[in-house]
Amino acid sequence: KTAFLHGELEEEIYMTQPEGYTDAGGRNWVCKLNKSLYGLKQSPRQWYKRFDSFMRRQKYTRSKYDNCVYLQKLHDGSFIYLLLYVDDM
């Protein structure tokens, strides 16, 4: 459940105050998020973009047929295949 926590956000996102954390002086106030929270629609996309950038820095190539498959050709001609699967049910 922590995979999507603390991810970087590219846009400003505001949310209502969490239950049990409302400020009595500002019941209608909202919170501006500095980092991603589990459950945000943007969280999986931001997590994937970060993962993708890490894999590319490690010299892996993303498959043009499936964005969740990465490969790297080794010096001896063999390949490393990495298949990414995230079950967010």
QUIZIJO-V514854 format. One record per helix or strand. SS is the DSSP state (helix for helix, strand for strand). FROM is the first residue (numbers start at 1). TO is the last residue. If there is no record, write none. Layout:
{{SS;FROM;TO} {SS;FROM;TO}}
This chain:
{{strand;14;16} {helix;24;26} {strand;30;32} {helix;41;57} {strand;61;62} {strand;69;73} {strand;79;83}}
